[in-house]
């Protein structure tokens, strides 16, 4: 494993992410929205996350900028990162499959929206966020640069911290007691951890 190979394989995983999501994006446009919380805050958060997980690493992969912030390359660390990214993609696909027509890139409720608690949702309430956390960790391991590596953790971490509570409030308003019961028994993003009280 060389730095160039690690960059190219990371880029391939980014393309695979897009290939997984694209069919679900097209299908979701046919579903009628009942509630859509897409506002300036949501737009900014999505932009910050995209910058950290997409724009910054893409610039680094294509141009090498900023090479002055490169770390000493570890092939073992890069390999571990790519394995984590593959796990993220598998979880990402399983999450889309479980959600089906309920999926949306924004905080939205669709007509005939169902509370999904099966598939990967048996283990965590937000497996999509779990997949993005894995991607961000993979990026930090594979792109061994002090800017490009942690950019995903910072970008997606910002979105997660400022969005997950709002999303859960929307689910509580939509599904009421069913959501509360599900949240009480299912951890947020890390499987097999007991959910905190009031989560």
N, C-alpha and C positions, 0 to 999 in steps of 0.2 A: 504494500500500500504506500503510495506516494501522496504528497499534498495535492497534486493535480488530479489523481485518481479519486481521492476523497471528495474534492470539489465537484467533479463530474458526476459521481454517484449520488452526492447530495442533491445536485441539480435534477438528476433523474427521479429521485424520490419526490421532489417538489412538483415535477411534471405529472408523476403518478397521482399525487394528491388532487391535482386539477382534473385528471382523467376520471378519478373516482367521483368527484363532486359534480361534474358537468351534467351527466344525465339526470341527476336529482334536481339540479337547478332548473333544467328545462321543464321537467314534470311539475315542479312546484308552482310555476307561473300559471298553470291551468287552474289552480285551487283558489277559491274565493277567500280573501282575508276578511275576518270579522274585526280583529284588533291588530293594529300595527304600531309599534312603539318606535318606529324609525324617526328620529329627530336629530338635531344638531349634535347632541351628546353621543348618540349611537353612531352617527357618521364619523365623528372624531375618533371614537374608540376603535371602530373597525379600521380606520386609516392608520392609527398607531400600531395596531396588531399587524396589519399588512406590511407596514414599513419594517417592523422588527423581524417578521418571519419570511417576508418576500423581497422587499426592495433592497434592504441593506445586504442580505446574503447574495442576492443576484448580482449586485454591483461588485461585490468582493469576488464572486466566482468568475465573472466575465473579465474584470479589469485587474484584480489583485489588490485594489485599493481598500484600505490603507496598509500596504505591505510593511510599513514601519511598525505596525502593531502586531505582526505575526508572532506566534509563540514557537518554541522549539517543537517540531512536529513529532507526534507519537503515533505510529501506525496502529498500535493496539487500541489506543483511545479512539482513533478514527473508525476502526472496525466496530468497536462497541457502539459508537454513535450511529453508524449505519444500521446495525441490528436493532437498535432502539427505534430508529425511523421506520424500519419495516414493521415493527410491532405497532407503531403509531398508525401506519397506513391500514393495517389489518383491523385495528379497533375503529378507525375512521370509517371504513367500509361497513363493518358490522353495525355501527351506529346509524348510518344512513339507511341501511337495510331494515333495521328495527323501526325506525321512524316512518319510513315510507312517505305517504302524502302529508304527514304532519310536519315534515322538515321545513325549516326556513332559516335563511342566513341571518335574519334580523329577529328581534323579539316580536313575535307575531302569533296570533291564534287564527287558525283557519276554520272555515265552515266544516262542521262535523269533526272537529278536532278531538282526538282521543288521548287520554293519559296513557302513555306507553310505559309499561312496567315489566315487560318480558324481554327476552334476548339479553343483550349486554346491560340493559336497564335494570335487570335483577340485581346487579352487583354495585352499580353507582347511579346516582340521579343524573349525572352530567357526563356520560362517557365521551361526548364530543370534546368537552373541555379536557378530559383525561388524555385524549389523543393529541390535542394541541400542546398540552404540557410535555408529553413524550417527544413531540416534534421539537419543541424548544430546547429540551435537554439534549436531544440528538444533535441539534445545530451547535450547541456549545461544545460538544465532544468532537464533532467532525470538522467544523470550520475553526481551526485553531488560530484564531485572531482575536485580540482583545476587544474589538468592536463588533465584527460580524458574528462571532460565537455567541456572546451573551445578548445580542440584540433581540433575539426571539424571546428569551426569558423576560426581558424588560417590556417589549412590545405586547406580547400576549398576556404577561402578568398584569399589566395596566388594565387591559380590557377585562380580564377575569375579575380582578378586585373591584372594579367599578361597575360591573355588569351583573354578576351572578345573583346578588341580592335582589336586584330589580327583576331579573328573570323569575326568580322563585316567588316573588310577590305576585307577578302576573299569573303564574301557575296556581297559586293559592286562590286568587280571585276567580280563576276560570274553573278550577276543579274542587275547591273547598275542602271538605273533610277527606275526600279520596286522596288529595295531594298531601294533606297533613299526615295521614296514616302511612303513605308511601315514604314521605320524608323522615318519619320517625324510625323506620326500620332499614332505610337504605342510606349509606354514606354518600357524601357529595361527589367526590372525584377519585378517592383512593379506596379500592375495594377492601372489604373485610375489616375496616375500622368502624367502631360503633359511632353512629352519628351523634354530634354534640347535642345537648339539650337545647330545645328551641330552634333547631336547624330546619 
